Amino acid sequence: RAPARTVDGKAIPWDAKLTGNFQQLKLLKTAHPNLKVFISLGGWTWSKNFSAAAKTDALRKQLVSSCVKMFIAGDLPVQDGRGGPGSAAGVFDGIDIDWEYPGGGGQPYNTVDVNDKTNFTLLMAEFRRQLDAQATKDGKRYYLTAAIGAGVDKIAQTEPAKYQQYMDYVNVMTYDFHGAWENVTNFHSPLYHDPADPSTGNIAKYNTNDGITALIAAGMPKSKIVVGLPVYGRGWSGVPAGP
């Protein structure tokens, strides 16, 4: 028997204000009242404008306001009669920021600024302020999290001791330390440093233990750290034989 295309097995009316995945997430939350759903903004291929948008107080306010308005207040744009003010209210319980990465190290087309380190902290502060303001209106709490780089070089480009106060927790990307972009095979999510690791410099510290140790030393409370666990592997091809 073919699986149901909707959470409750019912078709969505043609004139429903909320449809698609957002509606199904809302139905899923109704079926599981303790479920919390966050929307993650950014990512490896969608972090191009974070630096530019976080550069000034006015731009930070504008960015955060648009995110809170659309995804938390749920004011979706109207299209073919769907959407509108509050149409997606209740779908998301929080926002996750996946800026890869403040200070550089992401895609070559990303905007980068010398003040990214400070601006990342200020951006988190603005998200916390506006989420709390919306929470007061709605009588509920909204969460703020971030997906952050696990490399010691990425951690050094932020201010964990300062921005942690605004976060509920951080999801540390303790994976993809190595991959096919390198011409030497390696573990993509090692727990500890391997003495036989051919990596040098900061890359030699690309492992979970060194990353989490650096994050704690930089001021992130242990209680706010979530270690990422990949459920996939990586492969190489065309690698020359040799140690």
TORKOL-4160 file (C-alpha; in steps of 0.2 Angstrom, whole numbers, padded with zeros to 4 digits, m for minus):
243
<pt num="1" X="0000" Y="0000" Z="0000"/>
<pt num="2" X="0007" Y="0017" Z="m0005"/>
<pt num="3" X="0011" Y="0028" Z="0010"/>
<pt num="4" X="0000" Y="0043" Z="0014"/>
<pt num="5" X="0006" Y="0059" Z="0006"/>
<pt num="6" X="0001" Y="0069" Z="0021"/>
<pt num="7" X="0003" Y="0067" Z="0040"/>
<pt num="8" X="m0015" Y="0064" Z="0044"/>
<pt num="9" X="m0019" Y="0056" Z="0027"/>
<pt num="10" X="m0031" Y="0070" Z="0022"/>
<pt num="11" X="m0029" Y="0081" Z="0007"/>
<pt num="12" X="m0026" Y="0099" Z="0009"/>
<pt num="13" X="m0040" Y="0111" Z="0003"/>
<pt num="14" X="m0036" Y="0121" Z="m0012"/>
<pt num="15" X="m0040" Y="0137" Z="m0003"/>
<pt num="16" X="m0029" Y="0133" Z="0013"/>
<pt num="17" X="m0019" Y="0147" Z="0019"/>
<pt num="18" X="m0004" Y="0136" Z="0023"/>
<pt num="19" X="0001" Y="0121" Z="0012"/>
<pt num="20" X="0016" Y="0110" Z="0007"/>
<pt num="21" X="0030" Y="0105" Z="0019"/>
<pt num="22" X="0026" Y="0119" Z="0032"/>
<pt num="23" X="0008" Y="0113" Z="0034"/>
<pt num="24" X="0014" Y="0095" Z="0036"/>
<pt num="25" X="0026" Y="0100" Z="0049"/>
<pt num="26" X="0012" Y="0109" Z="0059"/>
<pt num="27" X="0002" Y="0093" Z="0057"/>
<pt num="28" X="0016" Y="0083" Z="0064"/>
<pt num="29" X="0018" Y="0094" Z="0079"/>
<pt num="30" X="m0001" Y="0092" Z="0082"/>
<pt num="31" X="0002" Y="0073" Z="0082"/>
<pt num="32" X="0018" Y="0075" Z="0093"/>
<pt num="33" X="0015" Y="0090" Z="0105"/>
<pt num="34" X="0033" Y="0089" Z="0112"/>
<pt num="35" X="0041" Y="0090" Z="0095"/>
<pt num="36" X="0051" Y="0106" Z="0092"/>
<pt num="37" X="0055" Y="0112" Z="0074"/>
<pt num="38" X="0068" Y="0124" Z="0070"/>
<pt num="39" X="0072" Y="0132" Z="0053"/>
<pt num="40" X="0090" Y="0132" Z="0048"/>
<pt num="41" X="0096" Y="0148" Z="0038"/>
<pt num="42" X="0112" Y="0147" Z="0028"/>
<pt num="43" X="0123" Y="0132" Z="0025"/>
<pt num="44" X="0138" Y="0128" Z="0014"/>
<pt num="45" X="0131" Y="0135" Z="m0002"/>
<pt num="46" X="0119" Y="0148" Z="0006"/>
<pt num="47" X="0131" Y="0159" Z="0016"/>
<pt num="48" X="0135" Y="0171" Z="0003"/>
<pt num="49" X="0128" Y="0187" Z="0011"/>
<pt num="50" X="0129" Y="0183" Z="0029"/>
<pt num="51" X="0144" Y="0194" Z="0031"/>
<pt num="52" X="0137" Y="0209" Z="0021"/>
<pt num="53" X="0120" Y="0207" Z="0030"/>
<pt num="54" X="0128" Y="0207" Z="0047"/>
<pt num="55" X="0140" Y="0222" Z="0044"/>
<pt num="56" X="0130" Y="0236" Z="0052"/>
<pt num="57" X="0117" Y="0238" Z="0066"/>
<pt num="58" X="0103" Y="0243" Z="0053"/>
<pt num="59" X="0107" Y="0228" Z="0042"/>
<pt num="60" X="0107" Y="0216" Z="0056"/>
<pt num="61" X="0090" Y="0222" Z="0062"/>
<pt num="62" X="0083" Y="0221" Z="0044"/>
<pt num="63" X="0089" Y="0203" Z="0042"/>
<pt num="64" X="0083" Y="0197" Z="0059"/>
<pt num="65" X="0066" Y="0206" Z="0057"/>
<pt num="66" X="0063" Y="0198" Z="0040"/>
<pt num="67" X="0067" Y="0181" Z="0047"/>
<pt num="68" X="0057" Y="0183" Z="0063"/>
<pt num="69" X="0042" Y="0190" Z="0053"/>
<pt num="70" X="0042" Y="0176" Z="0040"/>
<pt num="71" X="0046" Y="0161" Z="0050"/>
<pt num="72" X="0041" Y="0164" Z="0068"/>
<pt num="73" X="0027" Y="0176" Z="0066"/>
<pt num="74" X="0023" Y="0167" Z="0051"/>
<pt num="75" X="0019" Y="0181" Z="0039"/>
<pt num="76" X="0021" Y="0172" Z="0022"/>
<pt num="77" X="0020" Y="0182" Z="0006"/>
<pt num="78" X="0003" Y="0180" Z="m0003"/>
<pt num="79" X="0003" Y="0169" Z="m0018"/>
<pt num="80" X="m0012" Y="0162" Z="m0027"/>
<pt num="81" X="m0023" Y="0166" Z="m0012"/>
<pt num="82" X="m0011" Y="0157" Z="0000"/>
<pt num="83" X="0000" Y="0164" Z="0013"/>
<pt num="84" X="m0003" Y="0180" Z="0022"/>
<pt num="85" X="m0001" Y="0187" Z="0040"/>
<pt num="86" X="0001" Y="0173" Z="0053"/>
<pt num="87" X="m0002" Y="0159" Z="0040"/>
<pt num="88" X="0014" Y="0150" Z="0046"/>
<pt num="89" X="0013" Y="0154" Z="0064"/>
<pt num="90" X="0016" Y="0139" Z="0075"/>
<pt num="91" X="0027" Y="0130" Z="0062"/>
<pt num="92" X="0044" Y="0134" Z="0069"/>
<pt num="93" X="0049" Y="0135" Z="0087"/>
<pt num="94" X="0066" Y="0143" Z="0084"/>
<pt num="95" X="0079" Y="0148" Z="0072"/>
<pt num="96" X="0096" Y="0140" Z="0068"/>
<pt num="97" X="0110" Y="0150" Z="0060"/>
<pt num="98" X="0122" Y="0141" Z="0049"/>
<pt num="99" X="0134" Y="0154" Z="0043"/>
<pt num="100" X="0149" Y="0145" Z="0035"/>
<pt num="101" X="0160" Y="0154" Z="0040"/>
<pt num="102" X="0163" Y="0171" Z="0049"/>
<pt num="103" X="0180" Y="0177" Z="0044"/>
<pt num="104" X="0181" Y="0166" Z="0028"/>
<pt num="105" X="0185" Y="0148" Z="0025"/>
<pt num="106" X="0168" Y="0144" Z="0016"/>
<pt num="107" X="0164" Y="0146" Z="m0002"/>
<pt num="108" X="0175" Y="0158" Z="m0013"/>
<pt num="109" X="0160" Y="0168" Z="m0017"/>
<pt num="110" X="0155" Y="0172" Z="0001"/>
<pt num="111" X="0156" Y="0190" Z="0007"/>
<pt num="112" X="0169" Y="0192" Z="0021"/>
<pt num="113" X="0173" Y="0207" Z="0032"/>
<pt num="114" X="0187" Y="0210" Z="0044"/>
<pt num="115" X="0174" Y="0213" Z="0058"/>
<pt num="116" X="0165" Y="0196" Z="0055"/>
<pt num="117" X="0170" Y="0190" Z="0072"/>
<pt num="118" X="0162" Y="0204" Z="0082"/>
<pt num="119" X="0147" Y="0205" Z="0069"/>
<pt num="120" X="0143" Y="0187" Z="0072"/>
<pt num="121" X="0141" Y="0190" Z="0090"/>
<pt num="122" X="0131" Y="0206" Z="0087"/>
<pt num="123" X="0120" Y="0196" Z="0075"/>
<pt num="124" X="0116" Y="0183" Z="0088"/>
<pt num="125" X="0112" Y="0196" Z="0100"/>
<pt num="126" X="0100" Y="0204" Z="0088"/>
<pt num="127" X="0091" Y="0187" Z="0085"/>
<pt num="128" X="0090" Y="0184" Z="0103"/>
<pt num="129" X="0082" Y="0202" Z="0106"/>
<pt num="130" X="0069" Y="0200" Z="0092"/>
<pt num="131" X="0065" Y="0182" Z="0096"/>
<pt num="132" X="0062" Y="0187" Z="0114"/>
<pt num="133" X="0051" Y="0201" Z="0109"/>
<pt num="134" X="0041" Y="0190" Z="0098"/>
<pt num="135" X="0040" Y="0177" Z="0112"/>
<pt num="136" X="0032" Y="0191" Z="0124"/>
<pt num="137" X="0019" Y="0194" Z="0111"/>
<pt num="138" X="0015" Y="0175" Z="0108"/>
<pt num="139" X="0017" Y="0170" Z="0126"/>
<pt num="140" X="0030" Y="0156" Z="0122"/>
<pt num="141" X="0048" Y="0154" Z="0121"/>
<pt num="142" X="0058" Y="0154" Z="0105"/>
<pt num="143" X="0075" Y="0145" Z="0103"/>
<pt num="144" X="0091" Y="0151" Z="0095"/>
<pt num="145" X="0104" Y="0139" Z="0090"/>
<pt num="146" X="0119" Y="0139" Z="0077"/>
<pt num="147" X="0128" Y="0126" Z="0067"/>
<pt num="148" X="0146" Y="0131" Z="0070"/>
<pt num="149" X="0163" Y="0125" Z="0062"/>
<pt num="150" X="0173" Y="0112" Z="0073"/>
<pt num="151" X="0190" Y="0117" Z="0066"/>
<pt num="152" X="0200" Y="0126" Z="0078"/>
<pt num="153" X="0203" Y="0139" Z="0065"/>
<pt num="154" X="0185" Y="0142" Z="0063"/>
<pt num="155" X="0182" Y="0143" Z="0081"/>
<pt num="156" X="0196" Y="0156" Z="0083"/>
<pt num="157" X="0186" Y="0167" Z="0070"/>
<pt num="158" X="0171" Y="0169" Z="0083"/>
<pt num="159" X="0169" Y="0174" Z="0101"/>
<pt num="160" X="0161" Y="0159" Z="0110"/>
<pt num="161" X="0162" Y="0167" Z="0127"/>
<pt num="162" X="0152" Y="0182" Z="0121"/>
<pt num="163" X="0139" Y="0175" Z="0109"/>
<pt num="164" X="0135" Y="0160" Z="0120"/>
<pt num="165" X="0124" Y="0170" Z="0131"/>
<pt num="166" X="0112" Y="0172" Z="0117"/>
<pt num="167" X="0111" Y="0154" Z="0112"/>
<pt num="168" X="0101" Y="0139" Z="0118"/>
<pt num="169" X="0114" Y="0128" Z="0111"/>
<pt num="170" X="0126" Y="0126" Z="0097"/>
<pt num="171" X="0127" Y="0111" Z="0085"/>
<pt num="172" X="0146" Y="0108" Z="0082"/>
<pt num="173" X="0149" Y="0102" Z="0064"/>
<pt num="174" X="0161" Y="0088" Z="0070"/>
<pt num="175" X="0161" Y="0080" Z="0052"/>
<pt num="176" X="0168" Y="0083" Z="0035"/>
<pt num="177" X="0185" Y="0087" Z="0042"/>
<pt num="178" X="0192" Y="0078" Z="0027"/>
<pt num="179" X="0185" Y="0073" Z="0010"/>
<pt num="180" X="0188" Y="0071" Z="m0009"/>
<pt num="181" X="0194" Y="0089" Z="m0010"/>
<pt num="182" X="0210" Y="0083" Z="m0003"/>
<pt num="183" X="0222" Y="0071" Z="m0012"/>
<pt num="184" X="0225" Y="0060" Z="0003"/>
<pt num="185" X="0213" Y="0049" Z="0011"/>
<pt num="186" X="0208" Y="0052" Z="0029"/>
<pt num="187" X="0194" Y="0051" Z="0042"/>
<pt num="188" X="0180" Y="0063" Z="0039"/>
<pt num="189" X="0174" Y="0063" Z="0057"/>
<pt num="190" X="0188" Y="0057" Z="0069"/>
<pt num="191" X="0185" Y="0057" Z="0087"/>
<pt num="192" X="0204" Y="0060" Z="0092"/>
<pt num="193" X="0220" Y="0065" Z="0083"/>
<pt num="194" X="0228" Y="0050" Z="0074"/>
<pt num="195" X="0247" Y="0051" Z="0076"/>
<pt num="196" X="0248" Y="0044" Z="0058"/>
<pt num="197" X="0238" Y="0058" Z="0051"/>
<pt num="198" X="0247" Y="0066" Z="0037"/>
<pt num="199" X="0239" Y="0083" Z="0040"/>
<pt num="200" X="0249" Y="0098" Z="0046"/>
<pt num="201" X="0245" Y="0115" Z="0053"/>
<pt num="202" X="0227" Y="0119" Z="0059"/>
<pt num="203" X="0221" Y="0104" Z="0049"/>
<pt num="204" X="0231" Y="0092" Z="0060"/>
<pt num="205" X="0218" Y="0097" Z="0074"/>
<pt num="206" X="0203" Y="0093" Z="0063"/>
<pt num="207" X="0196" Y="0080" Z="0075"/>
<pt num="208" X="0181" Y="0081" Z="0087"/>
<pt num="209" X="0192" Y="0081" Z="0103"/>
<pt num="210" X="0203" Y="0096" Z="0098"/>
<pt num="211" X="0188" Y="0105" Z="0092"/>
<pt num="212" X="0177" Y="0103" Z="0107"/>
<pt num="213" X="0192" Y="0107" Z="0118"/>
<pt num="214" X="0196" Y="0123" Z="0109"/>
<pt num="215" X="0177" Y="0128" Z="0110"/>
<pt num="216" X="0176" Y="0125" Z="0129"/>
<pt num="217" X="0193" Y="0135" Z="0131"/>
<pt num="218" X="0186" Y="0149" Z="0121"/>
<pt num="219" X="0171" Y="0151" Z="0133"/>
<pt num="220" X="0157" Y="0140" Z="0127"/>
<pt num="221" X="0148" Y="0131" Z="0142"/>
<pt num="222" X="0148" Y="0112" Z="0140"/>
<pt num="223" X="0130" Y="0112" Z="0143"/>
<pt num="224" X="0127" Y="0121" Z="0127"/>
<pt num="225" X="0137" Y="0110" Z="0116"/>
<pt num="226" X="0129" Y="0097" Z="0104"/>
<pt num="227" X="0142" Y="0086" Z="0095"/>
<pt num="228" X="0137" Y="0081" Z="0077"/>
<pt num="229" X="0137" Y="0063" Z="0072"/>
<pt num="230" X="0137" Y="0059" Z="0053"/>
<pt num="231" X="0127" Y="0045" Z="0047"/>
<pt num="232" X="0136" Y="0044" Z="0030"/>
<pt num="233" X="0154" Y="0041" Z="0024"/>
<pt num="234" X="0165" Y="0049" Z="0011"/>
<pt num="235" X="0176" Y="0041" Z="m0003"/>
<pt num="236" X="0191" Y="0045" Z="m0013"/>
<pt num="237" X="0196" Y="0041" Z="m0031"/>
<pt num="238" X="0212" Y="0043" Z="m0041"/>
<pt num="239" X="0222" Y="0044" Z="m0025"/>
<pt num="240" X="0241" Y="0039" Z="m0028"/>
<pt num="241" X="0247" Y="0024" Z="m0018"/>
<pt num="242" X="0259" Y="0028" Z="m0004"/>
<pt num="243" X="0259" Y="0032" Z="0015"/>
